[in-house]
């Protein structure tokens, strides 16, 4: 095996292993479409939808097979006016193996080759049958967040960097090291579990990212910037999931969601600057920061490089962000 082929093989094994951890079987979502049957392995490839490789479903017959790398065309042929199996066994099957043969024949009954086309792979979670990164990401996300009925909702947003999505995802799962979490799990001795921003309440997920008075001011600035109703008051779960019903334009909803996730990341980065301050002077300086203008600038950079219509001028970004993606 050449080094290039070996590298591809190693990458494929790692990919399959990673997907298996999420409960995703690559054999179920990527299957062979049989045309002439010559480029698909009868026992080793996954070419019958929902079945997986036949060697795994019928191990007794696979053990009896003489040529384990045979193609579909070698085992299914047109003879005497009918399509029929063309077996080559090391010894004749007996007992339960005979029942396995009947099962295989039931699975492939009606298969007819098209000699004018080559076999091809089909990505069966897309209606087009073509692989797309977005469909795989959506499937992984569903599997990751389907740990229980009560799992918090979260929607990945491709218009902000991965680190922002990961931070927001950890907020949704309450896996960030807030002072409440550190204290509850005994991972760090703290003199106080009070919020680093206001010092008046426990630094929980909800308080740190939504209800703290200093954080509320940031969200109010965002709502005012986007000219939202004065009584607009979403929950933290709403913000993490996105609020598509807020806008009729799905791209505008995605942009607003990206901005919300970006500010969640900015709040956590701000909190960490305060937590890790090396002196009272540095802590006081960090505590009195206004992160809103810096967040606006950073989000313009992120979204302008990812959104389909990326001609966001600074003036329109500041004055009319809710009109940027009007069609």
N, C-alpha and C positions, 0 to 999 in steps of 0.2 A: 504493500500500500504506500503510495506517495505521501510526502509530508503534507501536501495541500489537502489531499483526501482525508488523511488522518485528522487534520485540524478541523475540517468540516464535520467529521464523525464525532469528535470530542464535543464540539459546539452543540450538535444535535442532541447528544446524550445529556449534556448539562441543561439544555432547554427543556427536554422532556422531564427531567428530574425536578426542575423548578415548577413546571406546570402541574406536575403530580402533587406537589405540596399544596396547591390551591384546589385540588380535587378535579383537575382538568385532564382528561385523557386525550392526548393528541390523536390517537387512533379513531376517536369518535368524531372529531371535528375536521379531520383531514383524511379523506378517503380517495381511492382511485376510481376514476371513471373508465370502465372497460370499453375500448373501441375494437382494436384488432387483437388484444389479449397477449401480445408478444413481449411487452415491456413491463408486465406486472407479474410478480411472483405469487403463485397459487397459494402456498402455505404461509409465506413470510410477510406479505404485504396486507394492509387493511384495505380491502377492495369491495367488501359487502357492508353497506351502511348499517351501523349499529351492531356489528358482529365482531370487529377486531380481527387480528390475524387468525386464520383457520388453525394454525398449529397450536394456539392457546385454547381454542374451543374444542378441538378434537385431537388431543395429544396422543391417543392410542393409534389413530390412523397416521399421524405424522411420524410416529416411531416406525411404522411399517413401510413408509414411503422410501422408494429406492433413490430417487433424485430429489432431495429436499429443496433445491433451488429451482425447481421446474416452474415454467410460466403457466398462466391461465390457459393460453392457447394449447399447451401441451397436454393439459388435463381435461379440456372441454373441446370437442371437435365435431364437425359435421360429417356424418358417415351414413351411407345408405338412406339418404333423404331425411335424417333426423339429427338433432343435436344430442350428443351423449357423452358420458364420462369416458376417459381413456386412462385407466389406472395402471400403475406399475408398482406392484407390491413386492417386498422382500419375501413374504409368504402370504398366503391367502388369509384375509380377515375372518375371524370367527367370533361367535358370542356377541358381546356388546358392540364390537367394532362394526358388525353388520348394521346395527341400528344407527351408528354414527354415519355410515355411508348414506343411509336413507335420509338422514337429517341434512347432510351436505347437498344431496340432490334436490331436496325441497328448497334449499336456500338459493341454488343457482338455476333452478328450473325456469326456462323461458329466456335465458341469456343467449343473445345472438350477436355475433361480431360484426363490426363495420371495418372492413379491411382497408378502407380509404383513409382512416384516421389513426393516429397514435394514441395510446392510453395517456391520460392526464390526471393530475391531482385536482380535487375539488374541495374547496373550503366551504363546508356545508352550514356555517353560521352566517353566511352572506348569501342573499338571494341570487347574486351574480355568479356565485361559485368561486370568486376570485379572492385571494388573501388580501386582508387589509390590517394594518397595525391598529387602527381605531377599533375594529371589531374584536380583536384579541384583547386590547386594553379594557374594553367594556366588559368582556366576559371575565377577565381576571378581577376587575373591580367588584363585580357582582358576587364572585366567589369569596373575595376577601371580606366583604362586608356582610355576608350572609352567615355569620357565625351563630346568630340566634335571632329569635323573633324580635327581641328588644334592641337589637343593634342600632346605634344612631345612624341617621342618614348622612351621606356625604357624596358629593359629585366632584369627580376629578375635572380640573379645568386646564386645557392645553395652552391657554394664553398666558399663563404664569409659569415660572420655572418649577422644576420638580421639587426643589426644597420647600417651596411655598405649599404645594399640594401635600407633601409629606407632613409638614407642620400642621396644616388644617386637618388632615386625616387623624393625626395623633390627638388633636383637640377633640375631634368627634368621638374617639375611643377613650378619652380621658387618660391618655398615656403620657402626657407631658409632665415633667417633674415640677409641678406647682408645689408650693410649700405645704398645702394640705396633703397632697399625695406623698411627698417625702416624709412628712410627719406620721401619717397613717401607716405607711409601710416600714417605718423604722430604718429607712436608708440613710438618714442624716439627722443628727441632733440639732435642733433649732431652738433658740431662745423664744422665738415667737413664730407662729404660722400666719401672722397678719399680712395683709396685702402690702406689697412694696410700694404701690402708688399712693394709697390713701391711709394705710395703717390702721383702719378702723374695723375691717372685717377679715375673716379667714380667706386666704388666697386660694379659692376654688376655681375650677374651670369657668363656671358661669360668671363669677365675680371678676376674674382677671380679664376676660375677653368681652364682657358685655355690661355688667351692672355697676362696676366701679365708677364713681363720679368722674374721674379723670378720663376713663375710657369712654364713658357716655358722651363726653364732649367731642371726642373724635368721631363717633358714629353720627352725632348731630351735624357735624361739619360735612360729613359725606352725604347725608340726606339732603342738606341744604345745597350742596354743590350739584347734586343731581335733580334738584327742584322737586323733591318728593313731598307728599302731603305732611303737614305738621304732626299729625297723629301716627305717622308710620312708625311702627314699633315691633319689628320682627323678633322672633326668638333666635337663640344662637344656632339651633338646629336648622331653622329656616335659612339663615345666612350661609351655613356650611353646605346645605343642599342646593342653594340657589333658589330664586323665586321667579320662575319663568312666567307665572301668571301676571307679574308686575308690568311686563312689556309685551306688546303684540309681536315685536320683532325678536326672533330667537337670538340673533347676533348681539342685539343690544342687551338682552338678558344675560348672555354669556359674558359680555364686557363688564356689566355691573357686578356679576358674580366674581369675576377675576379681580376687580377692585376690592371687593369685600375680603376675599382670601388674602390678597396682598397686604391689606391693613392688619389682618390677624397675625400674619408673619411679622409685620413691623412692630406690633404691640409686644409680641414675644421677644423680639430682638431688643426692644427698648427695655423691657423688664429685666432681661439678662445683663444689660449694661449697668443697671442700677444694682442688681444682685452681686455682680462681680466687681463693683467699684473698689478700688484699693485705698481710698481715703474718703473722709466725710465731704471734703471739697468736691471730689470727683463725683460722689454720689449725689450731692446737691445739684451739681451742674447737669447730670443726666436726668434727674427727676424733673427739672424745669425745662427740659427740651420740648419743643413743639414738633412732633413727628409728622404732622399732617402735610406741610409743604414738601418735605423730603419724600414722603410716600407718594404724593402726586407725581413728582418728577420720575421716581423709580418705576411707577406703574405705567407711565407714558412710554418709557423705554421698553418695558417688557411687552406690553400689549401691541405697540406699533410694529414690533418685529415678529408678531405671531398672528395677529388678526388678518383676515383676508383683505380688508380694505385698510391698508396701513398708512394712509396719508393723514395722520392726525397732527394738525398744526397745534402749536402751544396755545395760541389764543382760543381756538375752538375747544381744546382739551380743558382749559380752565373755565371758560364762559358757558360752553354748550356741550358738555360731555354726553348728555342724553340725546343729542341730535347727530352724533358722529356717524352712526351706521344706519341712518334713515335711508331707505331705498327710494 
